[in-house]
């Protein structure tokens, strides 16, 4: 059986970066989880670091995420020896349904800073794990500084010519003008009239949304990142991914470029590592066009959507696809456990082409409304043309806009966000004698926490959270992550072979 894996690209480097003199700074904490237990957010704080998740002998998918700014080491791929001294967790290691974080970046072709993956096979200490077999699949964040493009030469030679496309792609000026020599050709012509695109078409949606999408470039003294943003207001408030701008929180320059080519500086309003969301504000503008915000809760599998962004540094790029799945649990950080609560995205899955540089850009329905924030992709672990990720394979993930807008309101008001807390530690390993094919086993309960007050006990198997069926620990973490803090939900669990339900009032923890 082919083993699969998913992960995120490492942070790229930029050429001749210049540090900012007025960079914003944002705090971030780290929740703690133990191999057989997990207390999600008992003391508050936001998860940080990077890791992977492996289903061990079961051969399930593993998900990768980039390391945090602190330079935490990357765990090794599933089925291989851990790198940088990190111990691979045993089967059934505890995780905690809390909230989590995700990132998207791509390594530049220049040598990266410590803690980010190089182009070759050898990872630096505390850095990116070595590449796996070509059959594995990885998840990358979507920020890029430069990418190798291959051009196939004509004439039957089959030669492949490569060139780098950096942030500022240049186009050669034509050296000559080609004109018709036909005797009856007119000396001038009138451009054809382009009819308006039909309402609800890809062309109509693209025309509507492109003015509300910006390219984002971050420059620091360690390198740079590039991504996409969604305009929220005419005075320059913009939604993007935290991993796009987090480097600038420690000193750097954030710049945005609009679809019509205007460039301006931006400041960081607030960041939330737990949800991998951030709000920035373009400085000195009053006439940006806000995007229309939709409702992801009305989405259906198979519904057509489009993605807009700056993949590989190519701004104003539009791609189309469908909603492939809803409420897809995608672990993107700290997935091996090892003392830190995992970050699990409650994602919209799409086959619309998403690549490094799309991070923070909109996933849009055919009414022109934003329904998600493009955040992660899965790629096959192949390295054509000398290294790097293989790019889009039709498996992309977006943060639901309903979750994103809740975080946006808190970031705009306070600079940080809060997230729901259940207060249990769980693992996938379920005793067959419990006679339940799904669910996750409770291995610890936070004393006095929400689950404890509702009567949940160690040994219970949680099989329901609200209207969702819980199949494993990741699905419980994702469901908790998507819930509103301090809200009340119904928890279904199996105890001693009998099904029970209880009402749980979730807690709240701040990521800042």
Secondary structure as GFF3:
##gff-version 3
##sequence-region A 1 512
A	DSSP	beta_strand	5	6	.	.	.	ID=ss1
A	DSSP	three_ten_helix	56	58	.	.	.	ID=ss2
A	DSSP	beta_strand	62	63	.	.	.	ID=ss3
A	DSSP	beta_strand	137	140	.	.	.	ID=ss4
A	DSSP	beta_strand	147	152	.	.	.	ID=ss5
A	DSSP	beta_strand	160	165	.	.	.	ID=ss6
A	DSSP	alpha_helix	202	210	.	.	.	ID=ss7
A	DSSP	beta_strand	213	220	.	.	.	ID=ss8
A	DSSP	beta_strand	223	231	.	.	.	ID=ss9
A	DSSP	beta_strand	237	240	.	.	.	ID=ss10
A	DSSP	alpha_helix	242	245	.	.	.	ID=ss11
A	DSSP	three_ten_helix	246	250	.	.	.	ID=ss12
A	DSSP	beta_strand	253	257	.	.	.	ID=ss13
A	DSSP	beta_strand	263	272	.	.	.	ID=ss14
A	DSSP	beta_strand	277	282	.	.	.	ID=ss15
A	DSSP	beta_strand	292	293	.	.	.	ID=ss16
A	DSSP	three_ten_helix	296	298	.	.	.	ID=ss17
A	DSSP	beta_strand	304	309	.	.	.	ID=ss18
A	DSSP	three_ten_helix	311	313	.	.	.	ID=ss19
A	DSSP	beta_strand	317	333	.	.	.	ID=ss20
A	DSSP	beta_strand	343	350	.	.	.	ID=ss21
A	DSSP	beta_strand	362	365	.	.	.	ID=ss22
A	DSSP	beta_strand	369	380	.	.	.	ID=ss23
A	DSSP	three_ten_helix	384	386	.	.	.	ID=ss24
A	DSSP	beta_strand	396	400	.	.	.	ID=ss25
A	DSSP	alpha_helix	401	414	.	.	.	ID=ss26
A	DSSP	beta_strand	418	421	.	.	.	ID=ss27
A	DSSP	beta_strand	424	427	.	.	.	ID=ss28
A	DSSP	three_ten_helix	432	434	.	.	.	ID=ss29
A	DSSP	beta_strand	440	445	.	.	.	ID=ss30
A	DSSP	alpha_helix	450	453	.	.	.	ID=ss31
A	DSSP	beta_strand	461	465	.	.	.	ID=ss32
A	DSSP	beta_strand	468	469	.	.	.	ID=ss33
A	DSSP	alpha_helix	473	482	.	.	.	ID=ss34
A	DSSP	beta_strand	488	495	.	.	.	ID=ss35
A	DSSP	beta_strand	498	505	.	.	.	ID=ss36
A	DSSP	beta_strand	507	510	.	.	.	ID=ss37
###
